[in-house]
Amino acid sequence: MHHSSARKNPGIHSAGSSRRRTSVTVGAASGVLLLAGAIMLQQSPAFAATPVNLGTAGSYSVLAATTVTNTGPTTLQGDLGLSPGTAITGFPPGTAAGTIHAADAVALQAQSDLTTAYNNAAGQALTASVSGDLVGQTLTEGVYKSTSSLALSGQLTLDGQGNPASVFVFQVASTLITASASSIIFTNGAQACNVFWQVGSSATLGTASSFKGTVLALTSITAQTNAVVEGRLLARNGQVSLDTNVVTAPACVTTPTTSAPPATATATPTATETVTETATATATPTATETVTETATATATATATPTATETVTETATATATPTATETVTETATATPTATETVTETATATATATSSDGAIPVQSAPLAGTGRNQGTNVDTAARVSNTEPMSRTAVLGTILVALGGAGILTLGIRFLTAIRRENQQD
């Protein structure tokens, strides 16, 4: 009945088969899309900060628009520039290791590049929001935005997480003010050359504070007495005021790779210890154990006529190479034979009392002295191996039957699928 109805209505089977194939195709495509989306989400958990290109402004320790003023022996490691203003005061006593540019084409170009860098820092996508005081926080690389002013009253930690190229960008809508003796510290490879502070108004660095990174201020920057800066102070439209400050250039360095030299030291002591202990442990137990147990085994040698034939060849083959190749193995074999002979002596005494016959030096076991003890031990080990061999054979048969069953089920499953396809 099933075959005749299928012949009469072939469209039913073809439609059902088409629906099944369409469902499978749609399901597979959906799974691939979901998997791809999950991978993309894992690889891009948040927007990463990118380095801000300073252009020619990167060579300046201080760059201002209206004036630059200084009090005391301020030290600048880089250039000092001003544009479009012309008034630079306090140098000397302040010193600049680089070149001083006042209202020239070089300073004008540096101000143009500063504007580009400022806009780049302000336009980077947000990683996280910050507000108020940054004291006590530990931040990893990213873009941090404050919608108003931002302060630092103590210590801020920037964690590079083992990446010396990690970048930190701070977007401050209003003022940036650090308190006296406040500090910024780096851990795990973070560097001042990759830290940028985009300030929408003015920045003030407190007395004896330790500041790190490049300040890109829209208006002005004030560094109070003894403030130390590892970075740059760059003001677009206002002045820069200094007072006995030290401004050093933030050089980027690559973290050196560490190697592990202790590998050589490990090999030497291992070889020395092995040789010494092997030679000592072998000689002592062999002589003592053999002599003691031989006397006991001779008295009880009657009870094992069956084991004599089998053990003779096995014991001879085993004992000779063992003693020749490695002294250590001889020491191991001797205590094993001692324990086995003791058990054999007990069994023999029981058998003699049951039979009631006194053996008169019947055929001795193959081998004499130390070899005789070895033969008895080998016989015991052979007899203990027989039940294990039967178990192994039975396990092999069961595994073979199980494999045949699985193969049969697989063939039936494939045959059923093929028949269904032929019917479709």
Summary of the structure (lengths in Angstrom):
residues: 424
radius of gyration: 45.0
end to end distance: 15.6
largest distance: 130.8
contacts: 1281
relative contact order: 0.08
helix: 50%
strand: 21%
